[in-house]
């Protein structure tokens, strides 16, 4: 078992950039971080503006006129979040984002609430991104619609396999799709600003408009719903702060540069697309995305249009990579603090949190299969958890500045306080407007996850008390021990096992389960001829069992209280090739299982390599 003591999450000084740190090549540069950790936020450009337009369409053409003001409000919130998370990166360079901030300043339960909200958001991001990408593909190739679940699982398997090779490797794989998508969207904005009229409306031709007629007023509730819908474009902004340890030294500066670059690109694209929606008087239609209509209007219905569609499909499908960069680091911190099994704190080669990656892939696969690959059943749940985390993080940073009081701490605290107000309102609005569409499930899952984290923590605390962690142990005392060795025949393996047993205990017994009288007689005769100096005990059993008779014999020995410790040493062969395991009789595993279930003996397995 790994260390059970709970370390304190403090901001440690960043190591100097020596350029020779092992595994630095498997960490992220600023550009690599943009490719590996921003796909979620970048991909939201494909559905964020559309979510706003679809809500405002209920108020007709007059309502669509508020697209730019609503988008501007979201851009202001984006700017506040980026500025805030730059401060979080500097204050908490060990990563963890809102969890680390809340743990340091708002208490354990609040920190666990933030962690639970991020876990839910990361898992939903994978499911939504993959299903949205596959939905865009099946829209272009309707014949694939019946296989959408298998396509989703295939995309998930690809992203998982790349991330098992390391986050730097995933950045190299996904840099090109990210660059193509960003440049395509920027081309739409730049070219569109120079046009007085749409270059083409072919994409929307023949499709029914979803614009409401005869609407002349826009209420505050509708604007709030549009704002809440558009806030889905802000998911992923926190991923860089959560994954600071994945960057190369100097980690803080690289992560901050990545955060700013992400905010600038996302803000420019959102505002630019909103301006074009008003410029071209775009109307939402059934079966054609708003981004597709904008590409058609700016670039024409040619190669540029299809390049944008292809880039959108690829980026939406790969946007799940943001979760694979952020969630394993968060699970690592939770495991380090004894709120998750310690296996999540382990790192494999290439700085990969392998168990975190595999956990995310497995849960996401279940969610994809359960939803049938339908993105509409998952989108209502999206973005709720992340805004809870945003709010907790901002409140925690306000307390951080009030306690630390560095230079200009009042301005920094005011920035985070303003951000907490905005994200808190957004969290309430998003949850309220989507409660009946599935948000109730998130409201139920959050406290259940927190209870799970606390239950695991209590278990580790009890284990630590039994092991007397943090105490000076008493003096060493010699113990009288007996080692029991199960045998079936006299072989080199039997000799090695008995030799090892003699070095482990004060006394050694060999035991054999008797199913056939003739075989038992032959073994008894050979044992007397060999004379190993170890008694052989025969355990008759008429049911041809192996494990239960040995377990019952060990319990009889324990009941006599003649020994302080009982050990069972199980000899077995370790094959040279993995396929040769199929040739083994598995006696060792059967005895091991019976002893662990029904006795308190120490079980050791002695393997002889072939």
C-alpha positions as CSV (number, residue, x, y, z in Angstrom):
1,X,0.0,0.0,0.0
2,X,1.3,3.5,-0.8
3,X,1.7,6.2,1.8
4,X,-1.6,6.8,3.6
5,X,-0.7,10.0,5.3
6,X,-2.5,13.1,3.9
7,X,0.0,15.6,2.5
8,X,-0.7,19.3,2.6
9,X,-1.5,20.9,-0.7
10,X,0.7,23.9,-0.7
11,X,2.2,25.9,-3.5
12,X,5.8,24.6,-3.8
13,X,8.5,26.7,-5.5
14,X,8.9,25.8,-9.1
15,X,12.1,23.9,-10.0
16,X,14.7,25.8,-12.1
17,X,14.6,25.2,-15.8
18,X,17.7,23.2,-16.2
19,X,16.7,21.6,-19.5
20,X,18.0,18.3,-18.3
21,X,15.2,17.1,-16.1
22,X,14.2,13.5,-16.9
23,X,10.9,13.1,-18.8
24,X,10.8,16.8,-19.7
25,X,10.4,15.7,-23.3
26,X,7.2,14.1,-22.4
27,X,5.7,17.3,-21.0
28,X,3.9,20.2,-22.8
29,X,5.2,23.3,-24.4
30,X,2.9,26.3,-24.5
31,X,1.9,25.5,-28.1
32,X,1.5,21.8,-27.2
33,X,-0.7,22.8,-24.2
34,X,-2.9,24.8,-26.6
35,X,-3.3,21.7,-28.8
36,X,-3.8,19.1,-26.0
37,X,-5.9,21.1,-23.5
38,X,-7.9,23.6,-25.5
39,X,-9.8,21.3,-27.9
40,X,-12.9,21.4,-25.7
41,X,-13.0,25.2,-25.6
42,X,-12.1,25.5,-29.3
43,X,-14.7,23.0,-30.4
44,X,-17.4,24.9,-28.4
45,X,-17.2,27.5,-31.2
46,X,-19.1,25.0,-33.3
47,X,-22.1,24.8,-31.0
48,X,-21.9,27.8,-28.6
49,X,-23.1,30.5,-31.0
50,X,-25.7,28.1,-32.4
51,X,-27.1,27.5,-28.9
52,X,-27.5,31.3,-28.4
53,X,-29.2,31.7,-31.8
54,X,-31.6,28.8,-31.2
55,X,-32.9,30.3,-28.0
56,X,-33.2,33.9,-29.4
57,X,-35.0,32.5,-32.4
58,X,-38.1,32.2,-30.2
59,X,-38.4,36.0,-30.3
60,X,-38.1,36.1,-34.1
61,X,-35.8,38.3,-36.1
62,X,-36.0,40.9,-33.4
63,X,-34.6,38.4,-30.9
64,X,-31.7,37.5,-33.2
65,X,-30.6,41.1,-32.9
66,X,-29.5,40.4,-29.4
67,X,-26.9,37.7,-30.5
68,X,-24.0,40.1,-30.3
69,X,-24.9,41.6,-26.9
70,X,-25.3,38.1,-25.3
71,X,-22.1,36.9,-26.9
72,X,-20.3,40.1,-25.6
73,X,-21.5,39.3,-22.1
74,X,-20.1,35.8,-22.5
75,X,-16.8,37.2,-23.8
76,X,-16.6,39.5,-20.7
77,X,-17.1,36.4,-18.5
78,X,-14.4,34.6,-20.5
79,X,-11.9,37.5,-20.0
80,X,-12.6,37.5,-16.3
81,X,-12.1,33.7,-16.1
82,X,-8.9,33.8,-18.1
83,X,-7.5,36.5,-15.8
84,X,-8.5,34.6,-12.8
85,X,-7.1,31.3,-13.9
86,X,-3.8,33.0,-14.7
87,X,-3.7,33.9,-11.0
88,X,-4.7,30.3,-10.0
89,X,-1.8,28.9,-12.1
90,X,0.7,31.2,-10.3
91,X,-0.7,30.5,-6.8
92,X,-1.2,26.7,-7.2
93,X,1.5,25.4,-9.6
94,X,0.8,21.8,-8.5
95,X,-2.4,21.8,-10.5
96,X,-5.9,20.9,-9.4
97,X,-7.6,24.2,-10.3
98,X,-10.7,24.8,-8.2
99,X,-10.0,21.7,-6.1
100,X,-6.6,22.9,-5.0
101,X,-7.9,26.4,-4.3
102,X,-10.9,25.2,-2.2
103,X,-8.8,22.7,-0.3
104,X,-6.4,25.4,0.8
105,X,-9.0,28.1,1.7
106,X,-12.6,26.9,1.8
107,X,-12.4,23.5,3.6
108,X,-12.4,19.9,2.7
109,X,-16.0,19.4,1.9
110,X,-16.1,22.5,-0.4
111,X,-13.0,21.2,-2.1
112,X,-14.6,17.8,-2.7
113,X,-17.7,19.5,-4.2
114,X,-15.4,21.4,-6.6
115,X,-13.6,18.1,-7.4
116,X,-16.9,16.3,-8.0
117,X,-18.2,19.0,-10.3
118,X,-15.0,18.8,-12.4
119,X,-15.1,15.0,-12.5
120,X,-18.7,15.1,-13.8
121,X,-17.9,17.8,-16.3
122,X,-14.8,16.1,-17.7
123,X,-16.7,12.8,-18.2
124,X,-19.6,14.6,-19.9
125,X,-17.2,16.5,-22.1
126,X,-15.8,13.3,-23.5
127,X,-19.3,11.9,-24.2
128,X,-20.6,15.2,-25.7
129,X,-17.5,15.8,-27.8
130,X,-17.4,12.3,-29.3
131,X,-21.1,12.2,-30.0
132,X,-21.2,15.7,-31.5
133,X,-18.3,14.8,-33.8
134,X,-19.9,11.6,-34.9
135,X,-23.3,13.4,-35.3
136,X,-21.5,15.8,-37.7
137,X,-20.1,12.9,-39.6
138,X,-23.4,11.0,-39.9
139,X,-25.1,14.3,-41.1
140,X,-22.7,14.3,-44.0
141,X,-22.8,10.5,-44.5
142,X,-26.4,9.4,-43.5
143,X,-25.6,5.8,-44.2
144,X,-23.4,5.6,-41.1
145,X,-26.2,6.7,-38.7
146,X,-27.1,3.1,-37.7
147,X,-23.5,2.5,-36.6
148,X,-23.1,5.8,-34.6
149,X,-22.5,4.0,-31.2
150,X,-19.7,1.9,-32.7
151,X,-18.2,5.0,-34.3
152,X,-18.3,6.8,-31.0
153,X,-16.5,3.9,-29.2
154,X,-14.0,3.8,-32.0
155,X,-13.1,7.5,-31.7
156,X,-12.9,7.1,-27.9
157,X,-10.5,4.2,-28.3
158,X,-8.3,6.3,-30.6
159,X,-8.1,9.2,-28.2
160,X,-7.5,6.8,-25.3
161,X,-4.7,5.0,-27.1
162,X,-2.9,8.3,-28.0
163,X,-3.1,9.6,-24.4
164,X,-1.7,6.3,-23.0
165,X,1.5,7.3,-24.9
166,X,1.7,10.5,-23.0
167,X,0.1,14.0,-23.0
168,X,3.0,15.4,-25.1
169,X,2.3,12.7,-27.7
170,X,-1.4,13.6,-27.8
171,X,-0.4,17.3,-28.3
172,X,1.7,16.4,-31.4
173,X,-1.2,14.3,-32.8
174,X,-3.8,17.0,-32.3
175,X,-1.8,20.1,-33.2
176,X,-2.7,20.0,-36.9
177,X,-6.5,19.5,-36.5
178,X,-6.6,22.3,-34.0
179,X,-4.6,24.7,-36.2
180,X,-6.8,23.9,-39.3
181,X,-10.0,24.5,-37.4
182,X,-8.8,27.8,-35.8
183,X,-7.5,29.1,-39.1
184,X,-10.7,28.1,-40.8
185,X,-12.9,29.9,-38.3
186,X,-10.6,33.0,-38.4
187,X,-10.8,32.9,-42.2
188,X,-14.6,32.9,-42.0
189,X,-14.5,36.0,-39.8
190,X,-11.9,37.9,-41.8
191,X,-13.4,37.2,-45.2
192,X,-17.0,37.8,-43.9
193,X,-16.2,41.2,-42.6
194,X,-15.2,42.3,-46.1
195,X,-18.5,41.1,-47.7
196,X,-21.6,43.2,-47.9
197,X,-23.8,40.2,-48.7
198,X,-23.5,36.4,-48.3
199,X,-21.4,34.8,-51.0
200,X,-23.7,31.8,-51.0
201,X,-26.9,30.5,-49.2
202,X,-26.9,27.1,-50.8
203,X,-26.2,25.3,-47.5
204,X,-29.5,26.6,-46.0
205,X,-31.6,26.3,-49.2
206,X,-34.5,24.0,-49.0
207,X,-34.3,23.7,-45.2
208,X,-37.2,24.9,-42.9
209,X,-36.5,27.9,-40.7
210,X,-37.0,27.6,-37.0
211,X,-37.5,31.3,-36.5
212,X,-40.6,32.3,-34.7
213,X,-42.9,34.8,-36.4
214,X,-44.7,37.9,-35.1
215,X,-42.4,38.3,-32.1
216,X,-41.5,41.9,-31.2
217,X,-40.2,41.7,-27.6
218,X,-37.4,40.0,-25.8
219,X,-37.8,39.3,-22.1
220,X,-35.1,39.1,-19.5
221,X,-35.8,35.4,-19.0
222,X,-35.1,34.7,-22.7
223,X,-31.8,36.6,-22.5
224,X,-30.8,34.6,-19.5
225,X,-31.6,31.4,-21.2
226,X,-29.6,32.5,-24.2
227,X,-26.7,33.5,-22.0
228,X,-26.9,30.1,-20.2
229,X,-27.0,28.2,-23.5
230,X,-24.0,30.2,-24.8
231,X,-22.0,29.5,-21.6
232,X,-21.3,26.0,-23.0
233,X,-18.6,27.8,-25.0
234,X,-16.7,28.4,-21.8
235,X,-16.2,24.8,-20.8
236,X,-12.5,23.8,-20.9
237,X,-11.2,27.2,-19.8
238,X,-10.1,25.7,-16.5
239,X,-8.3,22.7,-18.0
240,X,-4.9,24.5,-18.3
241,X,-5.0,25.4,-14.6
242,X,-5.8,21.8,-13.7
243,X,-2.9,20.4,-15.6
244,X,0.0,22.7,-14.8
245,X,2.3,19.8,-13.7
246,X,2.0,18.5,-17.3
247,X,3.9,21.5,-18.7
248,X,7.7,21.8,-19.1
249,X,9.7,24.1,-16.9
250,X,9.1,27.0,-16.3
251,X,5.6,25.4,-15.8
252,X,3.8,28.5,-14.5
253,X,4.8,30.8,-17.4
254,X,4.1,28.2,-20.1
255,X,0.7,27.4,-18.5
256,X,-0.2,31.2,-18.2
257,X,0.8,31.8,-21.8
258,X,-1.4,28.9,-22.9
259,X,-4.3,30.2,-20.8
260,X,-4.1,33.7,-22.4
261,X,-3.7,32.3,-25.9
262,X,-6.8,30.2,-25.4
263,X,-8.8,33.1,-24.1
264,X,-7.8,35.4,-26.9
265,X,-8.5,32.9,-29.7
266,X,-11.8,31.8,-28.2
267,X,-13.0,35.4,-27.6
268,X,-12.0,36.6,-31.1
269,X,-13.8,33.6,-32.7
270,X,-17.0,34.0,-30.6
271,X,-17.3,37.8,-31.2
272,X,-16.4,37.5,-34.8
273,X,-19.0,34.9,-35.5
274,X,-21.6,36.9,-33.6
275,X,-20.9,39.9,-35.7
276,X,-21.3,37.9,-38.9
277,X,-24.6,36.4,-37.7
278,X,-26.0,40.0,-37.5
279,X,-24.2,41.2,-40.6
280,X,-25.7,38.4,-42.8
281,X,-29.1,38.3,-40.9
282,X,-28.6,34.6,-40.4
283,X,-31.6,32.5,-39.4
284,X,-31.3,29.1,-37.8
285,X,-32.7,26.3,-40.0
286,X,-33.3,22.6,-39.5
287,X,-30.5,20.3,-40.4
288,X,-27.8,22.9,-41.0
289,X,-25.5,24.3,-38.3
290,X,-25.0,28.0,-37.9
291,X,-21.2,27.5,-38.4
292,X,-21.9,25.8,-41.8
293,X,-24.2,28.7,-42.9
294,X,-21.5,31.2,-41.9
295,X,-18.8,29.3,-43.8
296,X,-21.2,29.2,-46.8
297,X,-21.8,33.0,-46.5
298,X,-18.2,34.0,-46.2
299,X,-16.2,31.4,-48.2
300,X,-18.9,30.3,-50.7
301,X,-20.1,26.8,-51.3
302,X,-16.8,25.4,-52.5
303,X,-13.5,23.9,-51.2
304,X,-13.4,26.3,-48.2
305,X,-16.9,25.4,-47.1
306,X,-16.1,21.6,-47.1
307,X,-12.7,22.2,-45.4
308,X,-14.5,24.0,-42.5
309,X,-17.0,21.1,-42.2
310,X,-14.3,18.5,-42.2
311,X,-12.2,20.4,-39.6
312,X,-15.3,20.8,-37.4
313,X,-16.0,17.1,-37.5
314,X,-12.5,16.1,-36.6
315,X,-12.1,18.7,-33.8
316,X,-15.4,17.9,-32.2
317,X,-14.5,14.2,-32.1
318,X,-11.1,15.0,-30.7
319,X,-12.2,17.6,-28.2
320,X,-12.5,14.8,-25.6
321,X,-8.7,15.1,-25.3
322,X,-9.1,18.1,-23.0
323,X,-10.6,15.7,-20.4
324,X,-7.7,13.2,-20.8
325,X,-5.3,16.0,-20.0
326,X,-7.1,17.5,-17.0
327,X,-9.0,14.7,-15.2
328,X,-6.1,12.2,-14.6
329,X,-4.1,15.0,-12.8
330,X,-7.2,15.8,-10.7
331,X,-7.6,12.2,-9.8
332,X,-3.9,12.0,-8.9
333,X,-4.4,14.9,-6.4
334,X,-7.6,13.3,-5.0
335,X,-5.8,10.0,-4.5
336,X,-2.8,11.7,-3.0
337,X,-5.2,13.3,-0.4
338,X,-6.8,9.8,0.3
339,X,-10.1,10.6,-1.4
340,X,-9.6,8.1,-4.1
341,X,-7.8,4.7,-4.3
342,X,-4.0,5.3,-4.3
343,X,-3.7,3.6,-7.7
344,X,-4.8,6.8,-9.3
345,X,-1.7,8.6,-7.9
346,X,0.7,6.3,-9.8
347,X,2.5,7.6,-12.9
348,X,3.6,5.3,-15.6
349,X,6.3,6.0,-18.2
350,X,6.0,9.2,-20.2
351,X,4.4,10.9,-17.2
352,X,1.1,9.1,-18.0
353,X,-1.5,8.7,-15.2
354,X,-2.6,5.4,-16.8
355,X,-5.3,4.4,-14.3
356,X,-6.9,7.9,-14.6
357,X,-6.9,7.6,-18.4
358,X,-8.4,4.1,-18.4
359,X,-11.0,5.1,-15.8
360,X,-12.1,8.1,-17.9
361,X,-12.3,5.9,-21.0
362,X,-14.3,3.2,-19.3
363,X,-16.9,5.5,-17.7
364,X,-17.3,7.5,-20.9
365,X,-17.8,4.3,-22.9
366,X,-20.6,3.3,-20.6
367,X,-22.2,6.8,-21.0
368,X,-21.9,6.6,-24.8
369,X,-23.4,3.2,-24.9
370,X,-26.2,4.2,-22.5
371,X,-27.1,7.3,-24.5
372,X,-27.1,5.4,-27.8
373,X,-24.7,8.0,-29.2
374,X,-27.4,10.7,-29.0
375,X,-25.8,14.1,-28.4
376,X,-29.1,15.7,-27.5
377,X,-29.6,13.5,-24.5
378,X,-26.2,14.6,-23.1
379,X,-26.0,18.3,-23.9
380,X,-28.5,19.5,-21.2
381,X,-26.2,18.1,-18.6
382,X,-23.1,19.8,-20.0
383,X,-21.5,22.9,-18.5
384,X,-23.4,22.7,-15.1
385,X,-20.6,21.1,-13.2
386,X,-17.9,23.4,-14.5
387,X,-19.7,26.6,-13.4
388,X,-20.0,25.2,-9.9
389,X,-16.2,24.7,-10.0
390,X,-15.7,28.2,-11.5
391,X,-17.6,29.8,-8.6
392,X,-15.9,27.8,-5.9
393,X,-12.5,28.7,-7.4
394,X,-13.2,32.4,-7.6
395,X,-14.5,32.6,-4.0
396,X,-11.4,30.6,-2.8
397,X,-9.1,33.0,-4.7
398,X,-10.7,36.0,-2.9
399,X,-9.9,34.4,0.4
400,X,-6.4,33.6,-0.8
401,X,-5.6,37.3,-1.6
402,X,-7.2,38.5,1.7
403,X,-5.0,36.1,3.6
404,X,-1.7,36.5,1.6
405,X,-2.1,40.3,0.9
406,X,0.7,40.6,-1.8
407,X,1.1,43.8,-3.9
408,X,-2.2,44.9,-5.5
409,X,-4.1,42.3,-3.5
410,X,-7.3,44.4,-3.4
411,X,-7.4,44.6,-7.2
412,X,-6.8,40.9,-7.5
413,X,-9.5,40.1,-4.9
414,X,-11.9,42.4,-6.7
415,X,-11.3,40.6,-10.0
416,X,-12.0,37.2,-8.5
417,X,-15.0,38.6,-6.5
418,X,-16.5,39.9,-9.8
419,X,-15.8,36.6,-11.4
420,X,-17.5,34.7,-8.5
421,X,-20.6,36.8,-8.9
422,X,-20.8,36.3,-12.7
423,X,-20.1,32.5,-12.6
424,X,-22.4,32.1,-9.6
425,X,-25.3,33.7,-11.5
426,X,-24.4,31.6,-14.5
427,X,-24.4,28.4,-12.5
428,X,-27.9,29.2,-11.0
429,X,-29.3,30.2,-14.4
430,X,-27.8,27.1,-16.3
431,X,-29.1,24.8,-13.6
432,X,-32.5,26.4,-13.4
433,X,-33.1,26.5,-17.1
434,X,-32.0,23.0,-17.7
435,X,-33.3,21.3,-14.5
436,X,-36.1,19.4,-16.1
437,X,-33.9,18.5,-19.1
438,X,-31.6,16.4,-17.0
439,X,-29.8,18.8,-14.7
440,X,-31.5,17.2,-11.8
441,X,-29.2,14.2,-12.4
442,X,-26.2,16.4,-11.9
443,X,-27.7,17.8,-8.7
444,X,-28.0,14.2,-7.4
445,X,-24.6,13.0,-8.7
446,X,-22.7,15.8,-7.0
447,X,-23.5,15.0,-3.4
448,X,-23.2,11.2,-4.1
449,X,-19.6,11.7,-5.4
450,X,-18.7,13.8,-2.4
451,X,-20.0,11.1,-0.1
452,X,-17.9,8.5,-2.1
453,X,-14.8,10.7,-1.6
454,X,-15.4,11.0,2.1
455,X,-16.1,7.3,2.5
456,X,-12.8,6.4,0.9
457,X,-11.0,9.0,3.1
458,X,-12.6,7.4,6.2
459,X,-11.4,4.0,5.1
460,X,-7.8,5.2,4.6
461,X,-8.0,6.9,8.1
462,X,-9.0,3.6,9.7
463,X,-6.2,1.7,7.9
464,X,-3.7,4.4,9.0
465,X,-4.9,4.0,12.6
466,X,-4.5,0.2,12.5
467,X,-1.0,0.6,11.0
468,X,-0.2,3.3,13.6
469,X,1.0,5.7,11.0
470,X,2.8,8.7,12.6
471,X,3.6,6.9,15.8
472,X,6.8,5.5,17.2
473,X,6.3,1.7,17.2
474,X,7.1,-0.4,20.3
475,X,10.2,-2.6,20.7
476,X,10.7,-5.6,18.5
477,X,9.5,-8.9,19.9
478,X,10.5,-12.4,18.6
479,X,7.5,-14.5,17.4
480,X,7.2,-18.3,17.2
481,X,6.1,-19.1,13.6
482,X,5.0,-22.1,11.6
483,X,5.3,-22.3,7.8
484,X,2.9,-24.7,6.0
485,X,3.9,-25.8,2.5
486,X,1.3,-27.5,0.3
487,X,2.9,-30.3,-1.9
488,X,1.6,-32.7,-4.5
489,X,4.9,-34.5,-5.5
490,X,8.6,-34.5,-4.8
491,X,10.2,-32.1,-7.3
492,X,12.8,-29.4,-7.5
493,X,10.0,-26.9,-6.8
494,X,9.1,-28.8,-3.6
495,X,12.8,-28.8,-2.5
496,X,13.1,-25.0,-3.2
497,X,9.8,-24.3,-1.3
498,X,10.8,-26.3,1.8
499,X,14.3,-24.7,1.8
500,X,12.7,-21.2,1.7
501,X,10.2,-22.2,4.4
502,X,13.1,-23.3,6.7
503,X,14.5,-19.8,6.5
504,X,11.2,-18.1,7.2
505,X,9.9,-20.0,10.2
506,X,10.8,-21.8,13.4
507,X,9.0,-24.9,12.2
508,X,7.8,-26.2,8.8
509,X,5.1,-28.6,7.9
510,X,4.4,-30.1,4.4
511,X,0.7,-30.9,3.7
512,X,-0.9,-32.8,0.9
513,X,-4.6,-33.3,0.2
514,X,-5.3,-37.0,-0.3
515,X,-7.9,-37.9,-3.0
516,X,-6.5,-41.3,-4.1
517,X,-5.1,-43.9,-1.7
518,X,-2.5,-45.3,-4.1
519,X,-1.1,-41.9,-4.9
520,X,-0.9,-41.0,-1.2
521,X,1.0,-44.3,-0.5
522,X,3.5,-43.6,-3.3
523,X,4.1,-40.0,-2.0
524,X,4.5,-41.3,1.5
525,X,7.1,-43.9,0.4
526,X,9.0,-41.4,-1.6
527,X,9.0,-38.9,1.2
528,X,10.5,-41.5,3.6
529,X,13.2,-42.3,1.1
530,X,14.0,-38.6,0.5
531,X,14.1,-37.7,4.3
532,X,13.9,-33.9,3.9
533,X,13.6,-33.4,7.7
534,X,10.1,-31.9,7.3
535,X,7.0,-33.8,8.5
536,X,4.4,-34.6,5.8
537,X,0.7,-34.2,6.9
538,X,-1.9,-36.0,4.9
539,X,-5.4,-34.3,4.7
540,X,-8.0,-36.8,3.4
541,X,-10.9,-35.3,1.3
542,X,-13.6,-37.4,-0.4
543,X,-14.9,-34.5,-2.5
544,X,-11.7,-34.0,-4.6
545,X,-11.4,-30.4,-3.2
546,X,-8.0,-28.7,-2.8
547,X,-8.3,-25.3,-1.1
548,X,-11.0,-25.9,1.6
549,X,-9.1,-28.9,3.3
550,X,-5.9,-26.8,3.6
551,X,-7.9,-23.8,4.9
552,X,-9.6,-26.0,7.5
553,X,-6.2,-27.5,8.6
554,X,-4.7,-24.0,9.0
555,X,-7.7,-22.8,11.1
556,X,-7.2,-25.9,13.4
557,X,-3.6,-24.9,13.9
558,X,-4.6,-21.3,14.7
559,X,-7.2,-22.5,17.2
560,X,-4.4,-24.2,19.2
561,X,-2.7,-20.9,19.8
562,X,0.7,-22.7,19.7
563,X,2.2,-20.2,17.3
564,X,2.2,-16.4,17.1
565,X,2.2,-16.4,13.3
566,X,1.1,-18.9,10.7
567,X,2.4,-18.6,7.1
568,X,1.4,-20.7,4.1
569,X,4.1,-20.8,1.3
570,X,2.5,-21.9,-2.0
571,X,5.1,-23.1,-4.6
572,X,4.2,-22.7,-8.2
573,X,5.9,-22.5,-11.6
574,X,6.2,-19.1,-13.5
575,X,6.1,-19.9,-17.3
576,X,8.6,-18.4,-19.7
577,X,5.9,-17.3,-22.1
578,X,2.6,-15.7,-21.4
579,X,0.7,-18.1,-23.6
580,X,2.0,-21.0,-21.5
581,X,-0.1,-19.9,-18.6
582,X,-3.0,-21.7,-20.3
583,X,-1.1,-25.0,-19.7
584,X,-1.0,-24.5,-15.9
585,X,-3.3,-26.3,-13.5
586,X,-3.8,-23.1,-11.4
587,X,-3.5,-25.1,-8.1
588,X,-1.7,-22.2,-6.5
589,X,-4.5,-19.7,-7.3
590,X,-7.1,-22.1,-5.9
591,X,-5.3,-22.6,-2.6
592,X,-4.5,-18.8,-2.3
593,X,-8.2,-17.9,-2.8
594,X,-9.4,-20.3,-0.2
595,X,-6.8,-19.2,2.4
596,X,-7.5,-15.5,1.9
597,X,-11.2,-16.0,2.2
598,X,-11.4,-18.4,5.2
599,X,-8.2,-17.9,7.3
600,X,-6.0,-15.2,8.8
601,X,-2.8,-16.8,7.8
602,X,-0.1,-14.9,5.9
603,X,-0.1,-16.3,2.3
604,X,3.1,-16.2,0.2
605,X,3.5,-17.5,-3.3
606,X,7.0,-18.8,-4.3
607,X,7.4,-18.7,-8.1
608,X,10.1,-20.7,-9.8
609,X,10.8,-19.1,-13.2
610,X,11.2,-21.6,-16.0
